[in-house]
């Protein structure tokens, strides 16, 4: 997730200050090395240059520290949601393997796994028990609610922009709003609806930087997105 309020050095200001310092030093060269004006101007120019350099280094390290702090807060804010969305995506590789073991060692993207699963169902394989999918959806809902409940603080402190939070919200809703299709008693969700639901999910993932890799990365039931991304970043 790119933080658009990232702490940055005011490069323009420092360029101007360095330029003024160098100009003063150059002007001092026009006077005799033993003259009063040379001593005064060269002293002011060199002193200004050194002061600007020190200020630049101080601001550089300050920005670096603040950006690292913001990143830690961002990672913490997304931790539960990251894991729940990864679990939802990983689920489809498990579903396919449970229907046909020949896919156990294959690597596919999230949407490719959904397509394979839908095709297997269309060809007569029994759908995976709805409770597994519903449980994954509920986890996404709970994780998003936790994030959303703290949205005011995140927005005020520049951890997220309104646009970023909206994109995350749209992604999560595309997952858990579809839960209603699985709540109809004694009816399985048609494979075409499963495909349509997850087409939207995949498209929405691609619009959020931190989640785009879930849509683009090939994984398997043995080498999951959780293993590749979530635990490496947040443990």
PAZAPA-4460 file (N, C-alpha, C; in steps of 0.05 Angstrom, whole numbers, plus 32768, in hexadecimal, padded with zeros to 4 digits):
% residues 235
    n_x    n_y    n_z   ca_x   ca_y   ca_z    c_x    c_y    c_z   seq   type   mol
   8011   7FE8   8000   8000   8000   8000   8011   8019   8000     1      X     A
   800E   8029   7FEC   801E   8042   7FEB   8011   8057   7FFC     2      X     A
   8021   8063   800D   8018   8078   801E   801D   8093   8010     3      X     A
   8008   80A0   8006   800B   80B8   7FF7   8014   80D0   8008     4      X     A
   8014   80CD   8022   801D   80E2   8034   8038   80DC   803F     5      X     A
   8048   80CD   8030   8062   80C5   8038   8073   80DE   803F     6      X     A
   8083   80DB   8054   8095   80F1   805C   80AB   80F4   8048     7      X     A
   80AE   810D   803D   80C2   8111   8028   80D3   812A   802F     8      X     A
   80EB   812A   8025   80FD   8141   8028   80F4   8157   8014     9      X     A
   80F5   8170   801D   80EE   8186   800B   8107   818C   7FFA    10      X     A
   8109   817D   7FE4   8121   817F   7FD3   8125   819B   7FC8    11      X     A
   810F   81A7   7FBF   8111   81C2   7FB3   811D   81D6   7FC6    12      X     A
   8115   81D5   7FDF   8120   81E8   7FF3   813E   81E4   7FF6    13      X     A
   8147   81CB   7FF8   8163   81C6   7FFD   8174   81CD   7FE4    14      X     A
   8169   81C9   7FCD   8177   81D0   7FB4   817C   81EE   7FB4    15      X     A
   8167   81FE   7FBB   816A   821B   7FBC   817F   8223   7FD0    16      X     A
   817E   8218   7FE8   8190   821F   7FFD   81AD   8218   7FF6    17      X     A
   81B1   8201   7FEA   81CC   81F9   7FE1   81D5   820C   7FCB    18      X     A
   81C3   8213   7FB9   81CB   8226   7FA3   81D3   8241   7FAE    19      X     A
   81C4   824C   7FC1   81CB   8266   7FCD   81E6   8264   7FDB    20      X     A
   81EB   824E   7FE9   8204   824B   7FF7   821C   824B   7FE4    21      X     A
   8218   823C   7FCE   822D   823A   7FBA   8232   8255   7FAC    22      X     A
   821C   8264   7FA7   821F   827F   7F9B   822F   8291   7FAD    23      X     A
   8229   8290   7FC7   8238   82A1   7FDA   8255   829A   7FDA    24      X     A
   825B   8280   7FD9   8277   8277   7FD9   8285   8281   7FBF    25      X     A
   8277   827F   7FA9   8282   8288   7F8F   8287   82A6   7F8F    26      X     A
   8274   82B5   7F9A   8277   82D2   7F9C   8290   82D9   7FAC    27      X     A
   8294   82CA   7FC2   82AC   82D0   7FD3   82C6   82CD   7FC4    28      X     A
   82C6   82BC   7FAF   82DE   82B8   7F9F   82E6   82D1   7F8F    29      X     A
   82D3   82E4   7F8D   82D9   82FC   7F7E   82EA   8310   7F8D    30      X     A
   82EE   830A   7FA7   82FD   831C   7FB8   8318   8310   7FBF    31      X     A
   832A   8320   7FC8   8344   8317   7FD0   8342   8304   7FE7    32      X     A
   8353   82EF   7FE6   8351   82DB   7FFB   8357   82E6   8017    33      X     A
   8365   82FC   8017   836C   8309   8031   8358   831F   8038    34      X     A
   8345   8324   8026   8332   833A   802B   831B   8332   803E    35      X     A
   8310   8348   8049   82FA   8344   805D   82E2   8337   8050    36      X     A
   82DA   833F   8038   82C3   8334   802B   82C6   8317   8024    37      X     A
   82DE   830F   801D   82E2   82F2   8017   82DE   82E2   8031    38      X     A
   82E9   82EB   8047   82E6   82DD   8060   82C9   82DB   8068    39      X     A
   82BB   82F2   8066   829F   82F2   806F   828D   82E1   805D    40      X     A
   8290   82E5   8042   827E   82D7   8030   8284   82B9   802F    41      X     A
   829F   82B2   802F   82A5   8296   802E   829D   8288   8048    42      X     A
   829F   8296   805E   8296   828B   8078   8278   8286   8078    43      X     A
   8269   829A   806E   824C   8297   806D   8244   8281   805A    44      X     A
   8250   8281   8042   824A   826C   802E   824F   8250   8037    45      X     A
   8268   824C   8042   826F   8231   804C   825F   8229   8064    46      X     A
   825A   823C   8075   8249   8236   808D   822D   822F   8085    47      X     A
   8222   823D   8072   8207   8238   8068   8205   821C   805B    48      X     A
   8219   8216   804A   821A   81FD   803D   821B   81E6   8051    49      X     A
   822C   81E8   8065   822E   81D3   8079   8214   81D1   8089    50      X     A
   8208   81E7   8090   81EF   81E6   809F   81D8   81D9   808F    51      X     A
   81D7   81E0   8075   81C2   81D4   8064   81C7   81B6   8062    52      X     A
   81E0   81AE   805F   81E7   8192   805C   81DF   8182   8076    53      X     A
   81E4   818E   808D   81DD   8181   80A6   81BE   817F   80A9    54      X     A
   81B0   8195   80A2   8193   8195   80A3   8187   8180   8090    55      X     A
   8194   817E   8079   818A   816A   8065   818D   814D   8070    56      X     A
   81A4   8148   807C   81A8   812D   8087   8195   8127   809E    57      X     A
   8190   813C   80AF   817E   8138   80C6   8162   8132   80BB    58      X     A
   8159   8142   80A7   813E   813D   809C   813C   8123   808E    59      X     A
   8152   811B   8080   8152   8101   8072   814D   80EA   8086    60      X     A
   815C   80EA   809C   8159   80D4   80AF   813E   80D6   80BE    61      X     A
   8134   80EF   80C2   811A   80F2   80CF   8104   80E6   80BD    62      X     A
   8105   80ED   80A3   80F1   80E2   8090   80F3   80C4   808E    63      X     A
   810B   80BA   808F   810F   809D   808D   8102   808F   80A5    64      X     A
   8107   809A   80BD   80FC   808F   80D6   80DD   8090   80D5    65      X     A
   80D2   80A7   80CD   80B5   80AB   80CD   80A8   8098   80B9    66      X     A
   80B5   8095   80A1   80AA   8083   808D   80AA   8066   8096    67      X     A
   80C0   805E   80A4   80C1   8043   80AF   80AC   803E   80C4    68      X     A
   80A7   8053   80D4   8092   8051   80E9   8077   804E   80DC    69      X     A
   8072   805F   80C8   8058   805D   80BA   8054   8042   80AD    70      X     A
   8069   8037   80A1   8067   801D   8094   8061   8007   80A9    71      X     A
   806D   8009   80C1   8067   7FF5   80D6   804A   7FF7   80DE    72      X     A
   8040   8010   80E0   8023   8013   80E7   8011   8008   80D1    73      X     A
   8019   800E   80B8   8009   8004   80A1   8009   7FE6   80A1    74      X     A
   8020   7FD9   80A5   8021   7FBC   80A5   8010   7FB1   80BB    75      X     A
   8012   7FBD   80D2   8002   7FB4   80E9   7FE4   7FB7   80E3    76      X     A
   7FDC   7FCD   80D7   7FC0   7FD2   80D0   7FB5   7FBE   80BD    77      X     A
   7FC6   7FB4   80AA   7FBD   7FA2   8096   7FC2   7F85   809C    78      X     A
   7FCF   7F7F   80B3   7FD8   7F64   80B8   7FC1   7F50   80B7    79      X     A
   7FAC   7F54   80C7   7F96   7F41   80C8   7F88   7F3F   80AD    80      X     A
   7F85   7F56   80A0   7F77   7F56   8086   7F88   7F48   8071    81      X     A
   7FA2   7F4C   8072   7FB4   7F3F   805F   7FB1   7F20   8062    82      X     A
   7FB1   7F17   807A   7FB0   7EFA   807F   7F95   7EEF   8077    83      X     A
   7F7F   7EFD   807D   7F65   7EF2   8076   7F60   7EF2   8058    84      X     A
   7F69   7F06   8049   7F66   7F06   802C   7F78   7EF0   8020    85      X     A
   7F90   7EED   802A   7FA2   7ED8   8020   7F95   7EBC   8025    86      X     A
   7F89   7EB8   803C   7F7C   7E9F   8042   7F65   7E9A   802F    87      X     A
   7F56   7EAF   8029   7F40   7EAC   8016   7F4A   7EA3   7FFB    88      X     A
   7F5F   7EB0   7FF2   7F6B   7EA8   7FD8   7F77   7E8C   7FD8    89      X     A
   7F85   7E86   7FED   7F91   7E6B   7FF0   7F7B   7E55   7FF0    90      X     A
   7F64   7E5D   7FFA   7F4E   7E49   7FFB   7F48   7E3C   7FE1    91      X     A
   7F49   7E4B   7FCB   7F42   7E3F   7FB1   7F56   7E2B   7FA7    92      X     A
   7F70   7E2E   7FAF   7F83   7E19   7FA7   7F7E   7E00   7FB7    93      X     A
   7F75   7E03   7FD1   7F6E   7DEB   7FE1   7F55   7DDE   7FD5    94      X     A
   7F41   7DEE   7FCD   7F28   7DE3   7FC2   7F2E   7DD3   7FA9    95      X     A
   7F3E   7DDD   7F98   7F45   7DCF   7F7F   7F53   7DB5   7F85    96      X     A
   7F66   7DB6   7F97   7F75   7D9D   7F9E   7F62   7D88   7FAA    97      X     A
   7F4F   7D91   7FBA   7F3D   7D7E   7FC6   7F2A   7D71   7FB2    98      X     A
   7F26   7D7F   7F9B   7F15   7D74   7F86   7F25   7D63   7F72    99      X     A
   7F3F   7D6A   7F6F   7F4F   7D5B   7F5C   7F6D   7D5E   7F64   100      X     A
   7F78   7D49   7F6F   7F93   7D49   7F7A   7FA9   7D4F   7F66   101      X     A
   7FA3   7D4D   7F4C   7FB8   7D51   7F38   7FC1   7D6F   7F38   102      X     A
   7FB1   7D80   7F44   7FB9   7D9D   7F45   7FCA   7DA3   7F5E   103      X     A
   7FD0   7D90   7F6E   7FDE   7D94   7F87   7FF9   7DA4   7F83   104      X     A
   8008   7D9D   7F6F   8022   7DA9   7F6B   8022   7DC0   7F57   105      X     A
   800B   7DC8   7F4D   8009   7DDD   7F39   8008   7DF9   7F46   106      X     A
   8012   7E0D   7F38   8012   7E28   7F41   8000   7E39   7F2E   107      X     A
   7FEE   7E48   7F3A   7FDC   7E59   7F2B   7FD7   7E73   7F3A   108      X     A
   7FCE   7E87   7F2C   7FC5   7EA0   7F3A   7FAA   7E9A   7F47   109      X     A
   7FA1   7EAD   7F58   7F87   7EAA   7F65   7F71   7EA6   7F51   110      X     A
   7F6F   7EB7   7F3D   7F59   7EB5   7F2A   7F5A   7E9C   7F1A   111      X     A
   7F72   7E92   7F14   7F75   7E79   7F06   7F6B   7E62   7F17   112      X     A
   7F71   7E62   7F31   7F66   7E4E   7F43   7F48   7E4E   7F43   113      X     A
   7F3C   7E66   7F44   7F1F   7E69   7F43   7F14   7E5E   7F29   114      X     A
   7F21   7E63   7F13   7F18   7E59   7EF9   7F19   7E3A   7EF9   115      X     A
   7F2E   7E2F   7F03   7F31   7E11   7F04   7F1B   7E06   7F16   116      X     A
   7F17   7E12   7F2D   7F02   7E08   7F40   7EE7   7E09   7F33   117      X     A
   7EE1   7E20   7F26   7EC7   7E23   7F19   7EC3   7E0E   7F03   118      X     A
   7ED8   7E09   7EF4   7ED7   7DF5   7EDE   7ED2   7DD9   7EE9   119      X     A
   7EDF   7DD3   7EFF   7EDB   7DB8   7F0B   7EBE   7DB5   7F15   120      X     A
   7EB3   7DCA   7F20   7E97   7DC9   7F29   7E85   7DC7   7F11   121      X     A
   7E8B   7DD5   7EFC   7E7B   7DD4   7EE3   7E7B   7DB8   7ED7   122      X     A
   7E92   7DAA   7EDB   7E95   7D8F   7ED0   7E89   7D79   7EE3   123      X     A
   7E7C   7D82   7EF8   7E6F   7D6E   7F09   7E7B   7D68   7F24   124      X     A
   7E92   7D74   7F2A   7E9F   7D70   7F45   7E8D   7D7D   7F5A   125      X     A
   7E8C   7D71   7F72   7E7C   7D7C   7F87   7E89   7D95   7F92   126      X     A
   7E7A   7DAB   7F97   7E85   7DC4   7FA2   7E90   7DBF   7FBE   127      X     A
   7EA4   7DCF   7FC5   7EAF   7DCF   7FE0   7E9A   7DD8   7FF3   128      X     A
   7E9A   7DCD   800B   7E86   7DD5   801F   7E86   7DF3   8023   129      X     A
   7E6E   7DFE   8023   7E6B   7E1B   8024   7E76   7E27   803D   130      X     A
   7E77   7E18   8053   7E81   7E23   806C   7E9E   7E2C   806A   131      X     A
   7EAE   7E1F   805A   7ECA   7E26   8057   7ECC   7E42   804A   132      X     A
   7EBD   7E47   8035   7EBE   7E60   8028   7EB2   7E76   8039   133      X     A
   7E9C   7E70   8046   7E8F   7E84   8058   7EA2   7E8C   806F   134      X     A
   7EB0   7E79   807A   7EC3   7E7F   808F   7ED9   7E92   8086   135      X     A
   7EE3   7E8E   806E   7EF7   7EA0   8063   7EEC   7EBC   805E   136      X     A
   7ED4   7EBD   8055   7EC7   7ED7   8051   7EC3   7EE6   806C   137      X     A
   7EBA   7ED7   8080   7EB6   7EE3   809A   7ED0   7EEE   80A6   138      X     A
   7EE6   7EE1   80A1   7F01   7EEA   80AA   7F08   7F04   809D   139      X     A
   7F02   7F07   8084   7F08   7F20   8075   7EF7   7F36   8081   140      X     A
   7EDE   7F30   8087   7ECB   7F44   8092   7ED5   7F4E   80AD   141      X     A
   7EDD   7F3B   80BE   7EE6   7F43   80D9   7F00   7F53   80D8   142      X     A
   7F12   7F4C   80C6   7F2B   7F5A   80C4   7F27   7F76   80B9   143      X     A
   7F14   7F79   80A5   7F0F   7F93   809A   7F01   7FA5   80AF   144      X     A
   7EEE   7F99   80BE   7EE0   7FA9   80D3   7EF4   7FB5   80E7   145      X     A
   7F08   7FA5   80EE   7F1D   7FAF   8101   7F2C   7FC6   80F5   146      X     A
   7F33   7FC4   80DC   7F41   7FDA   80CE   7F2F   7FF2   80CC   147      X     A
   7F16   7FEE   80C4   7F03   8004   80BF   7EFC   8013   80D9   148      X     A
   7EFB   8005   80EF   7EF5   8011   8108   7F0A   8026   8111   149      X     A
   7F22   8023   8106   7F38   8035   810D   7F3E   8048   80F6   150      X     A
   7F2C   804A   80E3   7F32   8059   80CA   7F38   8077   80CF   151      X     A
   7F2A   8083   80E3   7F2E   809F   80E8   7F4B   80A5   80F0   152      X     A
   7F55   8095   8102   7F71   8099   810A   7F84   8094   80F3   153      X     A
   7F80   807F   80E3   7F91   8079   80CD   7F91   8090   80B8   154      X     A
   7F79   809B   80B3   7F77   80B1   80A0   7F84   80CA   80AA   155      X     A
   7F7F   80D1   80C3   7F8A   80E9   80CF   7FA8   80E9   80D0   156      X     A
   7FB4   80D1   80D3   7FD1   80CF   80D5   7FDF   80C7   80BB   157      X     A
   7FCF   80C7   80A6   7FDB   80C3   808B   7FE4   80A7   8086   158      X     A
   7FDA   8093   8095   7FE1   8078   8090   7FD3   806E   8077   159      X     A
   7FBA   8076   8073   7FAB   8071   805B   7FA1   808B   8050   160      X     A
   7F9C   808C   8036   7F8C   80A1   802A   7F6F   8097   8028   161      X     A
   7F5D   80A9   8024   7F41   80A1   8021   7F3D   808F   8009   162      X     A
   7F4C   8094   7FF4   7F4A   8083   7FDC   7F54   8067   7FE1   163      X     A
   7F6A   8065   7FF0   7F75   804A   7FF7   7F62   803A   8008   164      X     A
   7F56   8048   801C   7F43   803A   802D   7F2B   8031   801E   165      X     A
   7F22   8042   800B   7F0B   803B   7FFB   7F11   8022   7FE9   166      X     A
   7F29   8021   7FDE   7F31   800A   7FCE   7F32   7FF0   7FDE   167      X     A
   7F3C   7FF2   7FF6   7F3D   7FDA   8008   7F21   7FD2   800F   168      X     A
   7F10   7FE5   8015   7EF4   7FE0   801C   7EE6   7FD2   8005   169      X     A
   7EEB   7FDB   7FEC   7EDE   7FCF   7FD5   7EE7   7FB2   7FD1   170      X     A
   7F01   7FAD   7FD6   7F0B   7F92   7FD3   7EFE   7F7F   7FE7   171      X     A
   7EFD   7F88   8000   7EF2   7F77   8016   7ED4   7F72   8011   172      X     A
   7EC6   7F86   8009   7EA9   7F83   8004   7EA4   7F70   7FED   173      X     A
   7EB5   7F70   7FD9   7EB1   7F5D   7FC3   7EB5   7F40   7FCC   174      X     A
   7EC3   7F3D   7FE2   7EC6   7F22   7FED   7EAE   7F1A   8000   175      X     A
   7EAA   7F2B   8014   7E96   7F22   8028   7E79   7F28   8022   176      X     A
   7E74   7F3B   800F   7E58   7F40   8008   7E4C   7F28   7FF9   177      X     A
   7E5E   7F1A   7FEA   7E55   7F03   7FDB   7E4D   7EEB   7FED   178      X     A
   7E51   7EEF   8007   7E4A   7EDA   801A   7E2C   7ED2   8017   179      X     A
   7E1C   7EE5   800F   7DFF   7EDF   800E   7DF9   7EC8   7FFA   180      X     A
   7E0A   7EC5   7FE6   7E05   7EAF   7FD3   7E09   7E94   7FE0   181      X     A
   7E18   7E93   7FF5   7E1E   7E79   8002   7E0B   7E74   8019   182      X     A
   7DF9   7E86   801F   7DE8   7E83   8036   7DCD   7E76   802F   183      X     A
   7DC8   7E71   8016   7DAF   7E64   800E   7DB0   7E47   8015   184      X     A
   7D9E   7E3E   8026   7D9E   7E22   802F   7D9A   7E0F   8018   185      X     A
   7DA9   7DF9   801A   7DA5   7DE2   8007   7DAA   7DE9   7FEA   186      X     A
   7DB9   7DFF   7FE5   7DBF   7E06   7FCA   7DDD   7E0D   7FC7   187      X     A
   7DE9   7E02   7FB3   7E05   7E08   7FAE   7E07   7E20   7F9B   188      X     A
   7E1C   7E30   7F9F   7E1F   7E48   7F8E   7E29   7E3F   7F72   189      X     A
   7E1B   7E47   7F5D   7E22   7E3F   7F41   7E3F   7E48   7F3B   190      X     A
   7E4D   7E38   7F2C   7E69   7E3E   7F26   7E6D   7E59   7F18   191      X     A
   7E59   7E61   7F08   7E5C   7E7B   7EFA   7E5B   7E92   7F0E   192      X     A
   7E4B   7E90   7F23   7E4A   7EA5   7F37   7E65   7EA5   7F47   193      X     A
   7E6F   7E8E   7F4D   7E8A   7E8C   7F5A   7E9F   7E9B   7F49   194      X     A
   7E9D   7E96   7F2F   7EB1   7EA3   7F1D   7EAC   7EC1   7F1C   195      X     A
   7E94   7ECA   7F1B   7E8E   7EE6   7F19   7E96   7EF5   7F33   196      X     A
   7E90   7EE8   7F4A   7E98   7EF4   7F64   7EB6   7EF9   7F65   197      X     A
   7EC5   7EE5   7F5D   7EE2   7EE6   7F61   7EF0   7EF5   7F4A   198      X     A
   7EE2   7EF9   7F34   7EEC   7F0B   7F20   7EED   7F27   7F2B   199      X     A
   7ED8   7F2F   7F39   7ED7   7F49   7F46   7EEC   7F4B   7F5C   200      X     A
   7EEF   7F36   7F6C   7F03   7F35   7F82   7F1F   7F39   7F76   201      X     A
   7F25   7F2A   7F61   7F40   7F2C   7F55   7F45   7F48   7F4A   202      X     A
   7F31   7F54   7F3D   7F34   7F6F   7F32   7F39   7F83   7F48   203      X     A
   7F2A   7F80   7F5E   7F2D   7F93   7F74   7F48   7F90   7F82   204      X     A
   7F52   7F78   7F84   7F6D   7F73   7F8F   7F82   7F82   7F80   205      X     A
   7F80   7F82   7F65   7F93   7F8F   7F54   7F94   7FAD   7F58   206      X     A
   7F7F   7FB8   7F64   7F7E   7FD5   7F68   7F8A   7FDE   7F82   207      X     A
   7F92   7FCB   7F93   7F9E   7FD2   7FAD   7FBA   7FC7   7FAE   208      X     A
   7FCF   7FD8   7FB0   7FEA   7FD0   7FAD   7FF2   7FB8   7FBE   209      X     A
   7FEC   7FB8   7FD8   7FF4   7FA2   7FE9   7FE6   7F88   7FE2   210      X     A
   7FCF   7F89   7FD6   7FC0   7F71   7FD0   7FC3   7F68   7FB3   211      X     A
   7FCE   7F79   7FA2   7FD1   7F72   7F85   7FE2   7F59   7F81   212      X     A
   7FF6   7F55   7F92   8007   7F3D   7F8F   7FF7   7F24   7F95   213      X     A
   7FE1   7F25   7FA4   7FD1   7F0E   7FA9   7FC4   7F05   7F8E   214      X     A
   7FBD   7F19   7F7E   7FB0   7F12   7F64   7FC4   7F0A   7F4F   215      X     A
   7FDD   7F14   7F51   7FF1   7F0F   7F3C   8003   7EF7   7F41   216      X     A
   8006   7EEE   7F5A   8019   7ED9   7F61   800E   7EBD   7F5D   217      X     A
   801E   7EAC   7F51   8016   7E90   7F4E   801D   7E81   7F68   218      X     A
   800B   7E71   7F72   800F   7E62   7F8B   8001   7E47   7F89   219      X     A
   8005   7E37   7F9D   7FF9   7E1C   7F9D   7FEE   7E17   7FB9   220      X     A
   7FE1   7E00   7FBC   7FD7   7DF8   7FD6   7FEE   7DF2   7FE9   221      X     A
   8005   7DEC   7FDE   801D   7DE5   7FEF   802F   7DFE   7FF4   222      X     A
   802D   7E11   7FE2   803D   7E2A   7FE5   8029   7E41   7FE2   223      X     A
   801D   7E49   7FF8   8007   7E5B   7FF8   8010   7E79   7FF9   224      X     A
   7FFC   7E8A   7FF4   8001   7EA7   7FF6   8009   7EAF   8013   225      X     A
   7FFC   7EA2   8026   8002   7EA8   8042   8020   7EA2   8048   226      X     A
   8029   7E8B   803E   8045   7E84   8043   8058   7E97   8034   227      X     A
   8051   7EA0   801C   8062   7EB0   800C   8063   7ECD   8016   228      X     A
   804D   7ED8   8020   804B   7EF4   8025   8045   7EFB   8043   229      X     A
   8030   7EF0   804D   8025   7EFA   8066   8039   7EF6   807D   230      X     A
   8043   7EDE   8081   8054   7ED9   8099   806F   7EE6   8095   231      X     A
   8079   7EE8   807D   8093   7EF5   8078   8092   7F12   8080   232      X     A
   807B   7F1F   807B   8079   7F3C   807F   8071   7F43   809C   233      X     A
   8061   7F32   80A9   8055   7F3B   80C2   805E   7F2B   80DA   234      X     A
   806E   7F16   80D8   8076   7F08   80EF   808D   7F16   80FD   235      X     A
***
